[in-house]
Amino acid sequence: MNFEPYPFEKLTALLQDITPNSAYEPSALTIGEPQFETPHFIQKALCNSASQLRRYPKTVGEDELRTAQREFVAKRFGVSLHENQIIPTFGTREVLFNFPQYFLFNKKEPTIAFTNPFYQIYEGAAIASRAKTHYLNLTPQNGFKPEIDEAMLSKCHLVILNFPNNPTASTLTLEELGEWVKLALKHDFLLLNDECYSEIYTDKPIPSLLEASVHVGNASFKNVLVINSISKRSSAPGLRSGFIAGDAEILEGYMNYRTYVGCASPLPLQSAAAVAWRDEEHVETAREIYVKNFEIAREILGIEIPEATFYIWLKVPSALEFTKKLYREYNVKVLPGEFLAREDANGTNPGEEYVRIALVEDTQKVESALKRIKECLYV
């Protein structure tokens, strides 16, 4: 298998011969990893459950965690899931990589489509599945929302959406998501939405594909799946707690597959994750910080505050050269958008004129870095 280098490897190679300006404090706004301490009540739950390390975890997940995740979905999205409609996962990276391999294994000429730019695991899964790939380009012209090409979609087995979107920060409405559910039923492809940023919203809660499925009359979630994670929501990426939920028939076979993968989450992590999924107060606190960071960004860079995520998808002249100049002269790292996207059939890379900025630090550090970014843009 020939995998592309990860975006951060490409960034390291791009900057390797550059000595940053030591007059500035280093600032890395490249990775979507919250730089805040995991709430103490979650840490306490982890410590208190350490004795469970003596036991093997079940692949299906402990009742405590499964119940907490179902309660989260019910409280947050108003959707009641049956036991067979959700599977706890070891974060979402592993499921995004191995689920397509499972699902596409017996498909003749497997075909997958996903948003472009994208989380690189989607591409890795396509390569590992020997699948033909179609890109759903997100551009200013389409409002960073995927255009519908029914002729192409009718040939797909799996379509991966990612809304709220990384890196463009765009969102889809309940009605827009519902149209995608209708397409999945009409053309009989499996629709999966990566909802890892659903809880990082700046004003109103963002809808889930599960809500949209019910909204358009598909209460059994046929051909519909979502994944979600605690990493961004609880500033706890190390807990590796996520889930996949939706179509029970598909999940039944995938659950059997998972017993062979060996990706069950350790019991202390499951116990800590369960208390995190049940609590909303700490999530509201985190959202307030991200909103303040966006307000600072609006004041300094003149951007519009997005509806969700903690990303700025900033258009710049010559993204690669801008990234190098910003690091060399101002000691700030950002991620060139073209590292997060691929050229389509027309030779167009939708990330080429952008950089991704992750507002994952405290407001003081974010303000300092954004002022340097502004100076780099206009000096």
C-alpha angles and dihedrals in degrees: 000000000000111000125186115246111264115261091251091054089053090049091051090052091048093053101033097105095043124099108208122226104268091201086081129062110250114259125188115191094165110100128060094233116126109236094210128106114264106253113271095236089061092048090049092052089052093051093046092054097047091109088070089074087092090072133070113240120237116245090227090058131242120293090240093060097039091052092048092051093048089049090051092053092047095047097041102037104019091239122133112210126198120228091259093053098069136050123188111230138195092259115302103275092078094047092047088054102041103032094067089049090053096043098044097041097101097032117115108235093354114221129194133182127195141166117279121242092043150166102275094232087075090062092044091053091050091051093047089049093049086234129162109240132220120189124223098205119214110207140155088255092063095035090252089291123124116259117229116242105174094186090059095040092052088065095049127099096189131024120189119200124183113203127188078042132233115232106005096048090223122146138202124227123235089258093049091050089048091057089056090051089053090051091051090054095042096050097028099235126139113251118205124182119200101216100175091130097046093111097048097080126145102212123350125026114265117238124245127228086240089061090048091050091055090043092060094044100264096121092155089059093231108187090001130112135162133192127204138176142204093220100093096024096058102021085246110120089149091066089069093208121155141130143215117216141175133056105056095199093057093042092053092063093040090053090057090049091052092059086070097044097067096219101133113143117244112258097244089054091050092051093050091045092052093059090045094052089052097052125079103172095078090049091054089052091053092047090054090057092050091049090053090050090052091048089054090048091051090052095047104033101023094235126153113249108247124226094243150002126045096259135112114204097202123191111221137168110263100352096206094050091043091052092051094046092048091053095042098047104025106024093235124133123208130164121251110235095226089066087063097049142047134222114265127219089283093055093252122138107200092203096053099103097040144077125204117229118192113207094203100129130083117282095259093055092043092051092051093049094045092052089055091048090053092049090049090052096052106029 
